[in-house]
């Protein structure tokens, strides 16, 4: 990926793995904090904006997935 900045690549991959491993909204909030920390740290050294966009997109997709899994279905709402 980025040969010049191995720590950047490692941090980016770790953050993606954390997002993907979240099973609850609360865990995803922690992953969101990791994304914020990643952006804060690497903004100073000038990282590609595509990484930021991809992390935000992964967070959004995971959030929508977890929300859909936690919504009660019609049958569940009526106890059937």
C-alpha positions as CSV (number, residue, x, y, z in Angstrom):
1,X,0.0,0.0,0.0
2,X,2.2,2.9,1.2
3,X,5.8,1.9,1.3
4,X,7.1,5.2,2.7
5,X,4.9,5.1,5.9
6,X,4.7,1.6,7.3
7,X,3.2,2.9,10.6
8,X,0.5,4.7,8.6
9,X,-0.4,1.5,6.8
10,X,-0.3,-0.6,10.0
11,X,-2.5,2.0,11.9
12,X,-4.9,2.2,9.0
13,X,-5.3,-1.6,8.7
14,X,-5.7,-2.0,12.4
15,X,-8.5,0.7,12.5
16,X,-10.3,-1.1,9.6
17,X,-10.1,-4.4,11.5
18,X,-11.5,-2.8,14.6
19,X,-14.4,-1.4,12.6
20,X,-15.1,-4.7,10.9
21,X,-15.0,-6.6,14.2
22,X,-17.6,-4.5,16.0
23,X,-20.8,-6.4,17.0
24,X,-22.6,-3.6,18.8
25,X,-23.2,0.1,18.4
26,X,-21.3,0.8,21.6
27,X,-18.2,-1.0,20.2
28,X,-18.7,1.0,17.0
29,X,-18.5,4.2,19.0
30,X,-15.1,3.1,20.2
31,X,-14.0,2.5,16.7
32,X,-15.3,5.9,15.7
33,X,-12.9,7.3,18.4
34,X,-10.1,5.4,16.8
35,X,-10.9,6.9,13.4
36,X,-10.8,10.4,15.0
37,X,-7.5,9.7,16.6
38,X,-6.1,8.3,13.3
39,X,-7.2,11.5,11.5
40,X,-5.7,13.7,14.2
41,X,-2.4,12.0,14.3
42,X,-1.8,11.5,10.6
43,X,-3.2,14.9,9.5
44,X,0.0,16.4,10.9
45,X,2.1,14.3,8.5
46,X,-0.2,14.6,5.5
47,X,-1.9,11.3,4.8
48,X,-4.0,10.7,1.6
49,X,-7.6,11.9,2.0
50,X,-8.8,8.7,0.5
51,X,-7.9,6.9,3.7
52,X,-10.1,9.2,5.7
53,X,-13.0,8.8,3.3
54,X,-12.6,5.0,3.3
55,X,-12.6,4.9,7.1
56,X,-15.7,7.1,7.3
57,X,-17.4,5.0,4.7
58,X,-16.6,1.7,6.5
59,X,-18.0,3.2,9.8
60,X,-21.2,4.3,8.1
61,X,-21.7,0.9,6.4
62,X,-21.1,-1.0,9.7
63,X,-23.5,1.4,11.6
64,X,-26.2,0.8,9.0
65,X,-25.7,-3.0,9.2
66,X,-25.8,-3.0,13.0
67,X,-28.9,-0.8,13.0
68,X,-30.7,-3.1,10.6
69,X,-29.9,-6.1,12.8
70,X,-31.2,-4.4,15.9
71,X,-34.5,-3.2,14.4
72,X,-37.5,-5.3,15.5
73,X,-39.3,-7.0,12.7
74,X,-43.1,-6.7,12.5
75,X,-43.5,-10.2,13.9
76,X,-41.1,-9.6,16.8
77,X,-42.8,-6.3,17.7
78,X,-46.1,-8.2,18.3
79,X,-44.5,-11.1,20.1
80,X,-45.3,-13.6,17.4
